[in-house]
Amino acid sequence: MSADTEGDATDRYRVGSLEEVEAQPQVVDVRGEKYLVCVAGDGLYAYRNVCPHQGGPVAEGRVDTEDGRVVCPWHGWEFDLDGGANCFDTDVGARLPQAECVVEGGDVYLRL
């Protein structure tokens, strides 16, 4: 899915309705980069769809919004959706690259 551009100075891109994102994590393409956008617990999260380990497409792995984790399909690296930190080896310092997302008028937008 490609995000819809909202033509203002903040470079915001419509992902979909909040209802759609709550029902299923979304992967959107913005300016040639893919982003995973999802709701987990009380949070709305957006990350570049790239594992910091070896560049794997994390959204193609397991996105567990109940446990608040995403697992890269290439090597099983697991990340916390609340902040993007590596769940097992915090000394590595590897984090998913996070993007800002907001809800406005019932729609979810990425701000880049």
C-alpha positions in Angstrom: 0.0 0.0 0.0 1.3 3.5 -0.8 0.6 6.2 1.7 -1.4 9.2 0.5 0.4 12.6 0.6 -1.3 15.4 2.4 0.5 18.2 0.7 1.3 20.4 3.7 4.7 21.5 5.1 4.9 18.8 7.7 5.4 16.0 5.2 2.6 13.8 6.5 1.4 10.7 4.8 -2.0 9.0 5.3 -1.6 5.4 6.3 -5.4 4.6 6.6 -8.1 4.9 9.1 -7.4 4.1 12.7 -9.9 1.3 12.5 -7.9 -0.3 9.7 -4.6 0.0 11.6 -6.2 -1.4 14.8 -7.6 -4.4 12.8 -4.3 -5.3 11.1 -0.8 -3.9 11.0 -0.2 -1.9 7.9 2.9 -1.7 5.7 3.1 1.5 3.6 5.6 2.8 1.1 6.6 6.4 1.5 9.3 8.0 -0.7 10.7 4.6 -1.5 10.9 3.4 2.1 8.5 0.8 3.7 7.1 1.4 7.1 5.3 -0.9 9.5 2.4 0.9 11.3 0.4 -0.8 14.1 -1.5 -0.5 17.3 -0.3 -2.5 20.3 -1.8 -2.0 23.7 -2.6 1.7 24.1 0.1 2.7 21.6 0.3 3.6 18.0 3.7 2.7 16.5 5.6 3.2 13.2 8.9 1.8 12.2 10.9 1.5 9.0 10.5 -2.0 7.8 14.1 -2.9 8.1 15.9 -5.0 10.8 19.1 -3.3 12.1 20.8 -6.7 12.1 21.0 -7.4 8.4 18.2 -5.4 6.8 15.5 -8.0 6.8 11.8 -6.9 6.3 10.5 -7.1 9.9 6.9 -6.8 8.9 7.1 -10.0 6.9 7.9 -11.8 10.2 5.6 -12.1 13.2 4.0 -8.9 14.3 2.4 -9.7 17.7 0.3 -6.8 18.8 -0.9 -8.6 21.9 2.6 -9.2 23.2 3.9 -5.9 21.7 6.7 -7.5 19.7 7.8 -7.9 16.1 10.2 -10.7 15.0 12.4 -10.4 11.9 11.8 -13.4 9.6 15.5 -13.7 8.6 17.2 -14.5 11.9 14.6 -14.2 14.6 15.7 -10.9 16.1 12.9 -9.7 18.3 12.0 -6.1 19.0 9.7 -4.3 21.5 7.0 -2.3 19.7 7.1 0.3 22.5 10.4 2.0 21.5 11.9 -0.6 19.0 14.5 -2.0 21.4 16.0 -5.4 20.8 14.3 -7.7 23.3 17.1 -10.1 24.0 20.4 -8.4 23.7 20.1 -4.8 25.0 23.9 -4.5 25.0 23.9 -4.6 21.2 21.9 -1.3 21.2 20.1 -2.3 18.0 16.7 -0.6 17.6 14.2 -0.5 14.9 14.3 2.9 13.2 11.1 4.7 14.5 8.9 7.2 12.7 6.4 9.6 14.2 2.7 8.7 13.6 -0.4 10.6 14.7 -4.2 10.2 14.6 -6.1 13.1 13.2 -9.8 13.0 12.4 -9.9 9.2 12.7 -7.0 8.7 10.2 -3.4 7.6 10.9 -0.6 9.7 9.4 3.1 9.2 9.3 5.2 12.4 9.8 8.6 12.4 8.1 
